[in-house]
């Protein structure tokens, strides 16, 4: 293969996107997921310390974001382990979302 053919094939596979940009987006997604989880731990710890209650809302939001992130990865890459992770995060989202709405109903 000639250099031009290799470059053209690479452009088609990457849809004219820069590989550095793709890598940066992937790294940012991982860091955002970790920071989101750490913030949920912090907020939940403060809620538990001061009110002795669990903050279901922040966990529901966090798992909603993670399930969307991994769901999109599955749709793009078609890797079955991404689908499994999406399903687990979606179950956590449903659990914490239910807890949040249950607390709302009990407060009324």
C-alpha positions in Angstrom: 0.0 0.0 0.0 1.2 3.5 -0.8 1.3 6.2 1.9 -1.6 8.0 0.3 -3.8 4.9 0.3 -3.1 4.3 4.0 -3.9 7.9 4.9 -7.1 7.8 2.9 -8.2 4.5 4.6 -7.4 6.0 8.0 -9.5 9.1 7.2 -12.4 7.0 6.2 -12.2 4.9 9.3 -12.0 7.9 11.6 -14.5 10.0 9.6 -12.0 12.8 9.2 -11.7 13.2 12.9 -8.4 13.9 14.5 -7.0 10.9 16.6 -5.8 13.3 19.3 -9.3 14.8 19.5 -10.8 11.3 19.9 -8.3 10.4 22.6 -8.9 13.7 24.4 -12.7 13.1 24.4 -12.3 9.6 25.8 -9.9 10.8 28.6 -12.3 13.6 29.5 -15.2 11.2 29.7 -13.3 8.9 32.1 -12.2 11.8 34.3 -15.7 13.3 34.3 -17.2 10.0 35.4 -14.7 9.7 38.3 -15.2 13.3 39.4 -19.0 12.8 39.3 -18.7 9.8 41.5 -16.4 11.5 44.0 -18.8 14.5 44.2 -21.7 12.1 44.9 -19.7 10.5 47.7 -18.9 14.0 49.1 -22.5 15.2 48.9 -23.9 11.9 50.3 -21.4 12.0 53.2 -22.3 15.5 54.1 -26.0 14.7 53.9 -25.5 11.6 56.1 -23.4 13.5 58.6 -25.8 16.4 59.0 -29.2 15.0 58.3 -28.8 11.2 58.6 -30.5 10.8 55.2 -29.3 9.4 51.9 -29.2 11.8 49.0 -30.8 9.7 46.2 -31.0 12.6 43.7 -27.2 13.0 43.1 -26.7 9.3 42.7 -29.7 9.0 40.2 -28.2 11.9 38.2 -24.7 10.3 38.3 -25.9 6.9 37.2 -28.1 8.5 34.5 -25.1 10.2 33.0 -23.0 7.0 33.2 -25.7 4.9 31.6 -26.0 7.4 28.8 -22.3 7.5 28.3 -21.9 3.8 28.1 -25.0 3.4 26.1 -23.6 5.7 23.4 -20.3 3.8 23.5 -22.3 0.6 22.9 -24.2 2.0 20.1 -21.1 3.3 18.4 -18.7 0.3 19.1 -21.2 -2.6 19.4 -19.2 -4.2 22.2 -21.3 -6.4 24.4 -19.5 -5.5 27.7 -20.5 -1.9 27.1 -24.1 -3.1 26.9 -23.7 -5.0 30.2 -22.2 -1.9 31.9 -25.0 0.2 30.5 -27.6 -2.2 31.9 -26.0 -2.2 35.4 -25.8 1.6 35.5 -29.4 1.8 34.2 -30.5 -0.5 37.1 -28.7 1.8 39.6 -30.3 4.8 38.0 -33.8 3.2 38.4 -33.1 2.2 42.0 -31.9 5.7 43.0 -34.5 7.4 41.0 -37.2 5.3 42.7 -35.6 6.2 46.1 -35.7 9.9 45.3 -39.3 9.9 44.2 -40.3 7.7 47.2 -38.7 10.3 49.5 -40.5 13.0 47.8 -43.9 11.3 48.3 -43.1 10.5 51.9 -42.3 14.2 52.5 -45.7 15.4 51.3 
